[in-house]
Amino acid sequence: MMDTIKKTGLIVFAGSLIFSCAPVPKSNGNHGLPPGQVKKVTGSKSAKHYAPGQYKKSE
């Protein structure tokens, strides 16, 4: 009886470690669309505003 409880606890513990380390995808605010497609949808003349890393740094 105790051996079964220990095995079950070990399986639950190992499973929680595995699933807690799973990567969570981060949204860029474009709903999964590439910058050029967002540009078409919004009617903008440039896709620069929707591309990651293209924001002007304020110093």
C-alpha positions as a Markdown table, in Angstrom:
| # | Residue | x | y | z |
|---|---|---|---|---|
| 1 | Met | 0.0 | 0.0 | 0.0 |
| 2 | Met | 2.7 | 2.5 | 1.0 |
| 3 | Asp | 4.8 | 1.5 | -2.0 |
| 4 | Thr | 1.9 | 2.4 | -4.4 |
| 5 | Ile | 1.4 | 5.7 | -2.7 |
| 6 | Lys | 5.2 | 6.5 | -3.0 |
| 7 | Lys | 5.2 | 5.6 | -6.7 |
| 8 | Thr | 2.1 | 7.7 | -7.3 |
| 9 | Gly | 3.6 | 10.7 | -5.5 |
| 10 | Leu | 6.8 | 10.4 | -7.4 |
| 11 | Ile | 5.0 | 10.3 | -10.7 |
| 12 | Val | 2.9 | 13.3 | -9.8 |
| 13 | Phe | 6.0 | 15.2 | -8.7 |
| 14 | Ala | 8.0 | 14.3 | -11.8 |
| 15 | Gly | 5.0 | 15.3 | -14.0 |
| 16 | Ser | 4.7 | 18.7 | -12.3 |
| 17 | Leu | 8.4 | 19.4 | -12.8 |
| 18 | Ile | 8.1 | 18.6 | -16.5 |
| 19 | Phe | 5.0 | 20.7 | -17.1 |
| 20 | Ser | 6.1 | 23.6 | -15.1 |
| 21 | Cys | 9.2 | 24.0 | -17.3 |
| 22 | Ala | 7.2 | 24.1 | -20.6 |
| 23 | Pro | 7.8 | 27.2 | -22.6 |
| 24 | Val | 4.9 | 29.7 | -22.9 |
| 25 | Pro | 4.7 | 31.4 | -26.3 |
| 26 | Lys | 4.8 | 35.2 | -26.0 |
| 27 | Ser | 2.5 | 37.2 | -28.3 |
| 28 | Asn | 3.9 | 40.2 | -30.1 |
| 29 | Gly | 0.5 | 41.9 | -30.4 |
| 30 | Asn | 0.1 | 41.1 | -34.0 |
| 31 | His | -2.2 | 38.1 | -33.4 |
| 32 | Gly | 0.3 | 35.8 | -34.9 |
| 33 | Leu | 0.5 | 37.6 | -38.2 |
| 34 | Pro | 3.8 | 38.7 | -39.8 |
| 35 | Pro | 4.5 | 42.5 | -40.0 |
| 36 | Gly | 3.7 | 42.7 | -43.7 |
| 37 | Gln | 0.3 | 41.1 | -43.3 |
| 38 | Val | -0.6 | 43.5 | -40.4 |
| 39 | Lys | 0.5 | 46.4 | -42.6 |
| 40 | Lys | -2.0 | 45.2 | -45.3 |
| 41 | Val | -4.8 | 44.8 | -42.7 |
| 42 | Thr | -4.3 | 48.2 | -41.2 |
| 43 | Gly | -3.6 | 50.0 | -44.5 |
| 44 | Ser | -0.3 | 51.5 | -43.2 |
| 45 | Lys | 2.4 | 52.4 | -45.6 |
| 46 | Ser | 5.2 | 50.8 | -43.6 |
| 47 | Ala | 5.5 | 47.5 | -41.7 |
| 48 | Lys | 8.3 | 48.9 | -39.6 |
| 49 | His | 5.9 | 49.8 | -36.7 |
| 50 | Tyr | 4.7 | 46.2 | -36.5 |
| 51 | Ala | 8.2 | 44.5 | -36.7 |
| 52 | Pro | 9.9 | 43.4 | -33.5 |
| 53 | Gly | 13.2 | 45.3 | -32.9 |
| 54 | Gln | 12.2 | 48.2 | -35.0 |
| 55 | Tyr | 11.1 | 50.5 | -32.2 |
| 56 | Lys | 13.1 | 53.8 | -31.7 |
| 57 | Lys | 15.0 | 53.7 | -28.5 |
| 58 | Ser | 14.5 | 56.7 | -26.3 |
| 59 | Glu | 17.7 | 57.8 | -24.5 |
